[in-house]
Amino acid sequence: MEKDLDYYLNLNWTLIEGEDLDFEGKPYHYIMIEEIPSFCYCAKTPESARKNYKSQLKLTLQVMFENNDEIPKPGDDREDTDWESLCP
């Protein structure tokens, strides 16, 4: 089975959601994906973040495909991953 962009977009990613303050002290909501440490999507509301994070995920995955990066999947064993080389 060919694992294309649609395949990865529809995996059951481990989402990490939270809220923080921007540089002006205004709250924003973010979504990170545990399996892709470089991924973070920010929006003004939790609803907007949940609704729209996949557009950023699509761009992230396209870059990973172009660079021939290994794309982890939810549930992959990550103990031997060298996170410092992935996220310098």
BELTASUL-V359204 format. One record per residue. N is the residue number from 1. PHI is phi in whole degrees, 0 to 359 (NA if undefined). PSI is psi in whole degrees, 0 to 359 (none if undefined). NEAR is the number of other ideal C-beta (glycine too) atoms within 8 Angstrom. Layout:
BEGIN
n phi psi near
N PHI PSI NEAR
N PHI PSI NEAR
END
This chain:
BEGIN
n phi psi near
1 NA 128 3
2 284 128 4
3 263 99 6
4 259 186 6
5 303 317 9
6 297 322 6
7 303 309 10
8 290 325 11
9 297 332 10
10 258 12 5
11 288 160 8
12 273 75 4
13 296 152 10
14 273 104 8
15 272 137 9
16 244 116 8
17 248 147 10
18 196 180 7
19 228 144 7
20 213 181 7
21 249 142 6
22 278 187 8
23 295 341 3
24 262 5 4
25 83 10 5
26 270 139 6
27 287 148 7
28 219 160 11
29 250 142 14
30 231 156 13
31 230 127 12
32 244 159 11
33 244 119 11
34 304 320 9
35 284 342 10
36 237 89 11
37 300 337 7
38 276 356 7
39 270 130 10
40 206 131 7
41 238 133 12
42 239 145 7
43 209 168 12
44 286 332 5
45 228 156 7
46 300 322 9
47 296 317 6
48 294 320 10
49 297 314 15
50 295 324 9
51 288 328 6
52 244 357 10
53 296 334 12
54 293 337 7
55 294 320 7
56 289 321 10
57 299 320 14
58 300 315 10
59 295 318 8
60 299 314 11
61 294 323 12
62 299 318 9
63 295 319 9
64 297 319 9
65 298 313 10
66 299 325 6
67 271 2 6
68 56 33 4
69 287 148 7
70 287 130 3
71 257 113 10
72 290 159 8
73 241 154 8
74 305 133 8
75 93 349 3
76 296 145 7
77 289 121 4
78 250 11 7
79 295 327 4
80 266 9 5
81 286 132 7
82 271 84 6
83 298 329 7
84 294 327 6
85 282 333 5
86 281 327 9
87 231 72 6
88 292 none 4
END
